[in-house]
Amino acid sequence: MTPKIGISETNLKKSTQLLSVVLSDEMTLYVKTRKFHWNIVGNSFMELHKLLEAQYTEFEKIIDEVAERINKLGSKTIGTMKEFTNLTRLTEHENKYPLQKDMILELLNDNEMLIVEIRKDIDLCTNENHDAGTADLLTKILQQHETMAWVLRRYLS
């Protein structure tokens, strides 16, 4: 049943398609952050181990909020790794286990790329889809990524 919430069916579909991409990005960064959490070594091991755990825990909350928003807009939420891999804007690197500094740099670059992309997504939701609820959710997610990027950047300064 299509929600009757002041957003056209076409715009509901556009918003849920956009949110599926965001969900895929968040899942990819979640998995990458967990991989680095499991494999980090070197100076500040425990501090970085705990930092990455805090970040992937935050991604879990973001993922759930995005998935639930898709449902609120009347669509089914994707949920397979293949679907996430097909839609993500991030790049994974199989069989690569970078050094600590390179892990942090990769996560920083991913967060900053998502910040840029989510800004565009917010504009689309606001100006084209007339979907203030999704724009608001994405603004919150943008701010979370800005904080994560800021913290990671401090380790590289």
Rosetta constraint file for C-alpha pairs under 8 A:
AtomPair CA 1 CA 74 HARMONIC 6.88 0.50
AtomPair CA 2 CA 9 HARMONIC 7.37 0.50
AtomPair CA 2 CA 73 HARMONIC 7.77 0.50
AtomPair CA 2 CA 74 HARMONIC 5.60 0.50
AtomPair CA 3 CA 72 HARMONIC 7.79 0.50
AtomPair CA 3 CA 73 HARMONIC 6.44 0.50
AtomPair CA 3 CA 74 HARMONIC 5.98 0.50
AtomPair CA 7 CA 11 HARMONIC 6.18 0.50
AtomPair CA 7 CA 12 HARMONIC 6.18 0.50
AtomPair CA 7 CA 129 HARMONIC 7.49 0.50
AtomPair CA 7 CA 130 HARMONIC 6.73 0.50
AtomPair CA 7 CA 131 HARMONIC 6.72 0.50
AtomPair CA 8 CA 12 HARMONIC 6.08 0.50
AtomPair CA 9 CA 13 HARMONIC 6.20 0.50
AtomPair CA 10 CA 14 HARMONIC 6.31 0.50
AtomPair CA 11 CA 15 HARMONIC 6.05 0.50
AtomPair CA 11 CA 128 HARMONIC 7.81 0.50
AtomPair CA 11 CA 129 HARMONIC 4.81 0.50
AtomPair CA 11 CA 130 HARMONIC 7.45 0.50
AtomPair CA 11 CA 131 HARMONIC 7.80 0.50
AtomPair CA 12 CA 16 HARMONIC 6.21 0.50
AtomPair CA 12 CA 73 HARMONIC 6.12 0.50
AtomPair CA 12 CA 74 HARMONIC 7.73 0.50
AtomPair CA 12 CA 129 HARMONIC 7.38 0.50
AtomPair CA 13 CA 17 HARMONIC 6.10 0.50
AtomPair CA 13 CA 75 HARMONIC 7.76 0.50
AtomPair CA 14 CA 18 HARMONIC 6.17 0.50
AtomPair CA 14 CA 129 HARMONIC 7.00 0.50
AtomPair CA 15 CA 19 HARMONIC 6.03 0.50
AtomPair CA 15 CA 125 HARMONIC 6.65 0.50
AtomPair CA 15 CA 129 HARMONIC 6.72 0.50
AtomPair CA 15 CA 131 HARMONIC 7.49 0.50
AtomPair CA 15 CA 134 HARMONIC 7.39 0.50
AtomPair CA 16 CA 20 HARMONIC 6.05 0.50
AtomPair CA 16 CA 70 HARMONIC 5.36 0.50
AtomPair CA 16 CA 73 HARMONIC 6.93 0.50
AtomPair CA 16 CA 75 HARMONIC 6.79 0.50
AtomPair CA 17 CA 21 HARMONIC 6.62 0.50
AtomPair CA 18 CA 22 HARMONIC 6.45 0.50
AtomPair CA 18 CA 121 HARMONIC 7.26 0.50
AtomPair CA 19 CA 23 HARMONIC 5.95 0.50
AtomPair CA 19 CA 66 HARMONIC 6.60 0.50
AtomPair CA 19 CA 67 HARMONIC 7.95 0.50
AtomPair CA 19 CA 70 HARMONIC 6.65 0.50
AtomPair CA 20 CA 24 HARMONIC 6.12 0.50
AtomPair CA 20 CA 67 HARMONIC 7.95 0.50
AtomPair CA 20 CA 70 HARMONIC 7.62 0.50
AtomPair CA 20 CA 77 HARMONIC 7.30 0.50
AtomPair CA 20 CA 78 HARMONIC 7.00 0.50
AtomPair CA 20 CA 87 HARMONIC 7.46 0.50
AtomPair CA 21 CA 25 HARMONIC 6.21 0.50
AtomPair CA 21 CA 84 HARMONIC 7.73 0.50
AtomPair CA 21 CA 87 HARMONIC 5.34 0.50
AtomPair CA 21 CA 88 HARMONIC 5.81 0.50
AtomPair CA 21 CA 89 HARMONIC 7.55 0.50
AtomPair CA 22 CA 26 HARMONIC 6.16 0.50
AtomPair CA 22 CA 66 HARMONIC 7.64 0.50
AtomPair CA 22 CA 88 HARMONIC 7.46 0.50
AtomPair CA 22 CA 118 HARMONIC 7.87 0.50
AtomPair CA 23 CA 27 HARMONIC 6.11 0.50
AtomPair CA 23 CA 63 HARMONIC 6.02 0.50
AtomPair CA 23 CA 66 HARMONIC 6.14 0.50
AtomPair CA 23 CA 67 HARMONIC 6.90 0.50
AtomPair CA 23 CA 84 HARMONIC 7.56 0.50
AtomPair CA 24 CA 28 HARMONIC 6.10 0.50
AtomPair CA 24 CA 83 HARMONIC 7.67 0.50
AtomPair CA 24 CA 84 HARMONIC 4.37 0.50
AtomPair CA 24 CA 85 HARMONIC 6.91 0.50
AtomPair CA 24 CA 87 HARMONIC 5.93 0.50
AtomPair CA 24 CA 88 HARMONIC 4.85 0.50
AtomPair CA 24 CA 89 HARMONIC 7.98 0.50
AtomPair CA 25 CA 29 HARMONIC 6.17 0.50
AtomPair CA 25 CA 84 HARMONIC 7.48 0.50
AtomPair CA 25 CA 87 HARMONIC 7.70 0.50
AtomPair CA 25 CA 88 HARMONIC 4.74 0.50
AtomPair CA 25 CA 89 HARMONIC 6.13 0.50
AtomPair CA 25 CA 90 HARMONIC 6.25 0.50
AtomPair CA 25 CA 114 HARMONIC 7.80 0.50
AtomPair CA 26 CA 30 HARMONIC 5.93 0.50
AtomPair CA 26 CA 59 HARMONIC 6.48 0.50
AtomPair CA 26 CA 62 HARMONIC 7.41 0.50
AtomPair CA 26 CA 63 HARMONIC 6.23 0.50
AtomPair CA 27 CA 31 HARMONIC 6.18 0.50
AtomPair CA 27 CA 59 HARMONIC 7.65 0.50
AtomPair CA 27 CA 63 HARMONIC 6.81 0.50
AtomPair CA 27 CA 84 HARMONIC 7.10 0.50
AtomPair CA 28 CA 32 HARMONIC 6.16 0.50
AtomPair CA 28 CA 84 HARMONIC 7.30 0.50
AtomPair CA 28 CA 85 HARMONIC 7.55 0.50
AtomPair CA 28 CA 88 HARMONIC 7.04 0.50
AtomPair CA 28 CA 90 HARMONIC 7.02 0.50
AtomPair CA 28 CA 92 HARMONIC 7.72 0.50
AtomPair CA 29 CA 33 HARMONIC 5.92 0.50
AtomPair CA 29 CA 59 HARMONIC 7.91 0.50
AtomPair CA 29 CA 90 HARMONIC 7.68 0.50
AtomPair CA 29 CA 107 HARMONIC 7.78 0.50
AtomPair CA 29 CA 110 HARMONIC 7.43 0.50
AtomPair CA 30 CA 34 HARMONIC 6.19 0.50
AtomPair CA 30 CA 56 HARMONIC 5.31 0.50
AtomPair CA 30 CA 59 HARMONIC 5.79 0.50
AtomPair CA 30 CA 60 HARMONIC 7.33 0.50
AtomPair CA 31 CA 35 HARMONIC 6.15 0.50
AtomPair CA 31 CA 56 HARMONIC 7.95 0.50
AtomPair CA 32 CA 36 HARMONIC 6.28 0.50
AtomPair CA 32 CA 92 HARMONIC 7.50 0.50
AtomPair CA 33 CA 37 HARMONIC 6.05 0.50
AtomPair CA 33 CA 52 HARMONIC 6.23 0.50
AtomPair CA 33 CA 53 HARMONIC 7.92 0.50
AtomPair CA 33 CA 55 HARMONIC 7.49 0.50
AtomPair CA 33 CA 56 HARMONIC 6.04 0.50
AtomPair CA 33 CA 107 HARMONIC 7.27 0.50
AtomPair CA 34 CA 38 HARMONIC 6.17 0.50
AtomPair CA 34 CA 52 HARMONIC 7.12 0.50
AtomPair CA 34 CA 53 HARMONIC 7.13 0.50
AtomPair CA 34 CA 56 HARMONIC 6.35 0.50
AtomPair CA 35 CA 39 HARMONIC 6.24 0.50
AtomPair CA 36 CA 40 HARMONIC 5.55 0.50
AtomPair CA 36 CA 52 HARMONIC 7.56 0.50
AtomPair CA 36 CA 97 HARMONIC 7.85 0.50
AtomPair CA 36 CA 103 HARMONIC 6.64 0.50
AtomPair CA 37 CA 48 HARMONIC 7.65 0.50
AtomPair CA 37 CA 49 HARMONIC 5.27 0.50
AtomPair CA 37 CA 50 HARMONIC 7.91 0.50
AtomPair CA 37 CA 52 HARMONIC 5.48 0.50
AtomPair CA 37 CA 53 HARMONIC 6.48 0.50
AtomPair CA 38 CA 49 HARMONIC 7.62 0.50
AtomPair CA 39 CA 97 HARMONIC 7.38 0.50
AtomPair CA 40 CA 45 HARMONIC 6.57 0.50
AtomPair CA 40 CA 48 HARMONIC 7.62 0.50
AtomPair CA 40 CA 49 HARMONIC 6.78 0.50
AtomPair CA 40 CA 99 HARMONIC 7.63 0.50
AtomPair CA 40 CA 100 HARMONIC 5.98 0.50
AtomPair CA 41 CA 45 HARMONIC 5.43 0.50
AtomPair CA 41 CA 99 HARMONIC 7.77 0.50
AtomPair CA 41 CA 100 HARMONIC 6.47 0.50
AtomPair CA 42 CA 100 HARMONIC 6.86 0.50
AtomPair CA 44 CA 48 HARMONIC 6.03 0.50
AtomPair CA 45 CA 49 HARMONIC 5.85 0.50
AtomPair CA 46 CA 50 HARMONIC 6.09 0.50
AtomPair CA 47 CA 51 HARMONIC 6.14 0.50
AtomPair CA 48 CA 52 HARMONIC 6.02 0.50
AtomPair CA 49 CA 53 HARMONIC 6.27 0.50
AtomPair CA 50 CA 54 HARMONIC 6.18 0.50
AtomPair CA 51 CA 55 HARMONIC 6.28 0.50
AtomPair CA 52 CA 56 HARMONIC 6.14 0.50
AtomPair CA 53 CA 57 HARMONIC 6.05 0.50
AtomPair CA 54 CA 58 HARMONIC 6.28 0.50
AtomPair CA 55 CA 59 HARMONIC 6.31 0.50
AtomPair CA 55 CA 148 HARMONIC 7.26 0.50
AtomPair CA 56 CA 60 HARMONIC 6.30 0.50
AtomPair CA 57 CA 61 HARMONIC 6.80 0.50
AtomPair CA 58 CA 62 HARMONIC 6.39 0.50
AtomPair CA 59 CA 63 HARMONIC 5.94 0.50
AtomPair CA 60 CA 64 HARMONIC 6.32 0.50
AtomPair CA 61 CA 65 HARMONIC 6.26 0.50
AtomPair CA 62 CA 66 HARMONIC 6.17 0.50
AtomPair CA 62 CA 141 HARMONIC 6.99 0.50
AtomPair CA 63 CA 67 HARMONIC 6.11 0.50
AtomPair CA 64 CA 68 HARMONIC 6.07 0.50
AtomPair CA 65 CA 69 HARMONIC 6.12 0.50
AtomPair CA 66 CA 70 HARMONIC 6.38 0.50
AtomPair CA 66 CA 137 HARMONIC 7.92 0.50
AtomPair CA 67 CA 71 HARMONIC 6.59 0.50
AtomPair CA 67 CA 77 HARMONIC 5.86 0.50
AtomPair CA 68 CA 72 HARMONIC 6.16 0.50
AtomPair CA 68 CA 77 HARMONIC 7.94 0.50
AtomPair CA 69 CA 73 HARMONIC 6.28 0.50
AtomPair CA 69 CA 134 HARMONIC 7.41 0.50
AtomPair CA 70 CA 74 HARMONIC 6.70 0.50
AtomPair CA 70 CA 75 HARMONIC 5.69 0.50
AtomPair CA 70 CA 76 HARMONIC 6.80 0.50
AtomPair CA 70 CA 77 HARMONIC 6.13 0.50
AtomPair CA 71 CA 75 HARMONIC 5.10 0.50
AtomPair CA 71 CA 76 HARMONIC 5.86 0.50
AtomPair CA 71 CA 77 HARMONIC 6.55 0.50
AtomPair CA 78 CA 83 HARMONIC 6.62 0.50
AtomPair CA 78 CA 84 HARMONIC 7.65 0.50
AtomPair CA 79 CA 83 HARMONIC 6.85 0.50
AtomPair CA 79 CA 84 HARMONIC 7.29 0.50
AtomPair CA 80 CA 84 HARMONIC 6.34 0.50
AtomPair CA 81 CA 85 HARMONIC 5.95 0.50
AtomPair CA 82 CA 86 HARMONIC 6.10 0.50
AtomPair CA 83 CA 87 HARMONIC 6.41 0.50
AtomPair CA 84 CA 88 HARMONIC 5.91 0.50
AtomPair CA 90 CA 110 HARMONIC 6.82 0.50
AtomPair CA 98 CA 102 HARMONIC 5.61 0.50
AtomPair CA 98 CA 103 HARMONIC 5.70 0.50
AtomPair CA 99 CA 103 HARMONIC 6.15 0.50
AtomPair CA 100 CA 104 HARMONIC 6.40 0.50
AtomPair CA 101 CA 105 HARMONIC 6.17 0.50
AtomPair CA 101 CA 156 HARMONIC 7.24 0.50
AtomPair CA 102 CA 106 HARMONIC 6.00 0.50
AtomPair CA 103 CA 107 HARMONIC 6.24 0.50
AtomPair CA 104 CA 108 HARMONIC 6.03 0.50
AtomPair CA 104 CA 152 HARMONIC 6.19 0.50
AtomPair CA 104 CA 155 HARMONIC 7.65 0.50
AtomPair CA 104 CA 156 HARMONIC 7.71 0.50
AtomPair CA 105 CA 109 HARMONIC 6.06 0.50
AtomPair CA 105 CA 152 HARMONIC 7.59 0.50
AtomPair CA 105 CA 153 HARMONIC 7.80 0.50
AtomPair CA 105 CA 156 HARMONIC 7.47 0.50
AtomPair CA 106 CA 110 HARMONIC 6.15 0.50
AtomPair CA 107 CA 111 HARMONIC 6.11 0.50
AtomPair CA 107 CA 149 HARMONIC 7.93 0.50
AtomPair CA 107 CA 152 HARMONIC 7.61 0.50
AtomPair CA 108 CA 112 HARMONIC 6.11 0.50
AtomPair CA 108 CA 148 HARMONIC 7.85 0.50
AtomPair CA 108 CA 149 HARMONIC 5.28 0.50
AtomPair CA 108 CA 152 HARMONIC 5.86 0.50
AtomPair CA 108 CA 153 HARMONIC 6.60 0.50
AtomPair CA 109 CA 113 HARMONIC 6.04 0.50
AtomPair CA 110 CA 114 HARMONIC 6.17 0.50
AtomPair CA 111 CA 115 HARMONIC 6.19 0.50
AtomPair CA 111 CA 145 HARMONIC 5.75 0.50
AtomPair CA 111 CA 146 HARMONIC 7.45 0.50
AtomPair CA 111 CA 148 HARMONIC 7.26 0.50
AtomPair CA 111 CA 149 HARMONIC 5.80 0.50
AtomPair CA 112 CA 116 HARMONIC 6.44 0.50
AtomPair CA 112 CA 145 HARMONIC 7.46 0.50
AtomPair CA 112 CA 146 HARMONIC 7.43 0.50
AtomPair CA 112 CA 149 HARMONIC 6.47 0.50
AtomPair CA 113 CA 117 HARMONIC 6.29 0.50
AtomPair CA 114 CA 118 HARMONIC 5.77 0.50
AtomPair CA 114 CA 142 HARMONIC 7.89 0.50
AtomPair CA 114 CA 145 HARMONIC 7.58 0.50
AtomPair CA 115 CA 119 HARMONIC 6.20 0.50
AtomPair CA 115 CA 142 HARMONIC 5.66 0.50
AtomPair CA 115 CA 145 HARMONIC 6.43 0.50
AtomPair CA 115 CA 146 HARMONIC 6.86 0.50
AtomPair CA 116 CA 120 HARMONIC 6.74 0.50
AtomPair CA 117 CA 121 HARMONIC 6.29 0.50
AtomPair CA 118 CA 122 HARMONIC 6.07 0.50
AtomPair CA 118 CA 138 HARMONIC 6.68 0.50
AtomPair CA 118 CA 139 HARMONIC 7.90 0.50
AtomPair CA 118 CA 142 HARMONIC 6.36 0.50
AtomPair CA 119 CA 123 HARMONIC 6.47 0.50
AtomPair CA 119 CA 139 HARMONIC 7.85 0.50
AtomPair CA 119 CA 142 HARMONIC 7.35 0.50
AtomPair CA 120 CA 124 HARMONIC 6.34 0.50
AtomPair CA 121 CA 125 HARMONIC 6.18 0.50
AtomPair CA 121 CA 135 HARMONIC 7.72 0.50
AtomPair CA 121 CA 138 HARMONIC 7.66 0.50
AtomPair CA 122 CA 126 HARMONIC 6.07 0.50
AtomPair CA 122 CA 134 HARMONIC 7.77 0.50
AtomPair CA 122 CA 135 HARMONIC 4.87 0.50
AtomPair CA 122 CA 136 HARMONIC 7.92 0.50
AtomPair CA 122 CA 138 HARMONIC 6.24 0.50
AtomPair CA 122 CA 139 HARMONIC 6.92 0.50
AtomPair CA 123 CA 127 HARMONIC 5.76 0.50
AtomPair CA 123 CA 128 HARMONIC 7.70 0.50
AtomPair CA 123 CA 135 HARMONIC 7.64 0.50
AtomPair CA 124 CA 128 HARMONIC 5.18 0.50
AtomPair CA 124 CA 129 HARMONIC 6.33 0.50
AtomPair CA 125 CA 129 HARMONIC 4.74 0.50
AtomPair CA 125 CA 130 HARMONIC 5.87 0.50
AtomPair CA 125 CA 131 HARMONIC 5.20 0.50
AtomPair CA 125 CA 132 HARMONIC 6.85 0.50
AtomPair CA 125 CA 134 HARMONIC 6.61 0.50
AtomPair CA 125 CA 135 HARMONIC 5.49 0.50
AtomPair CA 126 CA 130 HARMONIC 5.01 0.50
AtomPair CA 126 CA 131 HARMONIC 5.71 0.50
AtomPair CA 126 CA 132 HARMONIC 5.89 0.50
AtomPair CA 126 CA 135 HARMONIC 6.06 0.50
AtomPair CA 131 CA 135 HARMONIC 6.35 0.50
AtomPair CA 132 CA 136 HARMONIC 5.96 0.50
AtomPair CA 133 CA 137 HARMONIC 6.30 0.50
AtomPair CA 134 CA 138 HARMONIC 6.08 0.50
AtomPair CA 135 CA 139 HARMONIC 6.08 0.50
AtomPair CA 136 CA 140 HARMONIC 6.42 0.50
AtomPair CA 137 CA 141 HARMONIC 6.35 0.50
AtomPair CA 138 CA 142 HARMONIC 5.97 0.50
AtomPair CA 139 CA 143 HARMONIC 6.28 0.50
AtomPair CA 140 CA 144 HARMONIC 6.39 0.50
AtomPair CA 141 CA 145 HARMONIC 6.30 0.50
AtomPair CA 142 CA 146 HARMONIC 6.18 0.50
AtomPair CA 143 CA 147 HARMONIC 6.31 0.50
AtomPair CA 144 CA 148 HARMONIC 6.28 0.50
AtomPair CA 145 CA 149 HARMONIC 5.95 0.50
AtomPair CA 146 CA 150 HARMONIC 6.07 0.50
AtomPair CA 147 CA 151 HARMONIC 6.29 0.50
AtomPair CA 148 CA 152 HARMONIC 6.23 0.50
AtomPair CA 149 CA 153 HARMONIC 5.90 0.50
AtomPair CA 150 CA 154 HARMONIC 6.38 0.50
AtomPair CA 151 CA 155 HARMONIC 7.04 0.50
AtomPair CA 152 CA 156 HARMONIC 7.03 0.50
AtomPair CA 153 CA 157 HARMONIC 6.49 0.50
